[in-house]
Amino acid sequence: MPSTADRLDFFTESVIREMTRVANEYGALNLSQGFPDFDPPVELVNAAKKALDDGYHQYAITWGAENFRKALAEKQKHWMGLDLDPDENIVVTCGSTEAMMVAMMTAVNPGDKVIVFSPFYENYGADTILSGADPIYVPLHPPDFNFDPDELKSAFEKGARALVLCNPSNPAGKVFSKEELEIIADMAKEYDAFVITDEVYEHIVYEPFKHTYMASLPDMFERTISCSSLSKTYAVTGWRLGYVIASADVVNGAKKVHDFLTVGAASPLQEAAVTALNFPLDYYEKLQAKYTAMRDCFTSYLNEAGLSYTMPQGAYYILVDISAFKNTDDKQFCRWLAKEIGVAAVPGSSFSKEPVNHLVRFHFAKQISTLKEAGERLLKLKKYL
Ligand code: GLN
């Protein structure tokens, strides 16, 4: 029998998705894999039904249905402050997962180095390896998850061709300040590197923090490949609608990679999503208020249970410190938590290159009633502290 490719030895299966299987095995409330347990806006669901009735069953243009790209360019013009051309600056992909892979394969040659902040969303290591490149991890130091500019500089000095920036960050909940982004931008310019962003949580940011788009900083549009999706903003993770935004030069390359990876994202869903992209601005204010209430509900239980954590500034994840529980590592703890307490979380070590095993990640993209039930279960932890 032929053996499978060597590259498979350099990354593991997704631990996040494994934890969903563990949650199902024990019937635990699933606060591991981050997706909502509430429905998308009803107007969006109705638009999807209509798109099927209206006959959108065949391929859209490979780099995205025209209506979708026009609506997205208008929306992002407002948020990013950039004048985007729907034909030249956008590629619609199957979720941000594909967008990140497309960005990486467009920007990076085999043998290149790519900077990834750690803790990181687990796809980035795999994306880098699948592109034939080598990740260089730069730590974000807890509890605030700030980076040390000297450590970042020495990573750039190793000859990095790109840096991956998840902002707001999964799993750290960090929102990079404008000043931090400027430090990264200055180094990207000095060392002539791309910045590949994952900004899927761009609209989930808690007061007083503000999201700044890397591509909007001076002279950064040409070297930033912005990736995002509709999954989180409109609660449609299963629709797999994402996109790359970049300069015309980069997008020409990205169109080719995307075409041969997947041809295109689901055509009726792209038509339907125009409805969401045209939502008025108060949709985003309500979204922020909703997630703030969910964050505050969940953290009130963590406080009552006596657990320590870093308060998220954005996104919908929270890293909780489990060092107070004796003789356990994060993997054992998560399995035990799902089985005995009935709540599933993700071991922090799966997001980290450093030997960290005292953190676990919960997500709180859940209805208040689900969060209350999970919170009540977590209160049982008090007796083990
Ligand atoms: N982004 C979500 C998370 O971090 C979902 C991951 C996935 O399964 N694609 O949990």
Residues whose N, C-alpha, C, O or C-beta is under 5 A from the ligand:
A	BS01	LIG	I16 S32 Q33 G34
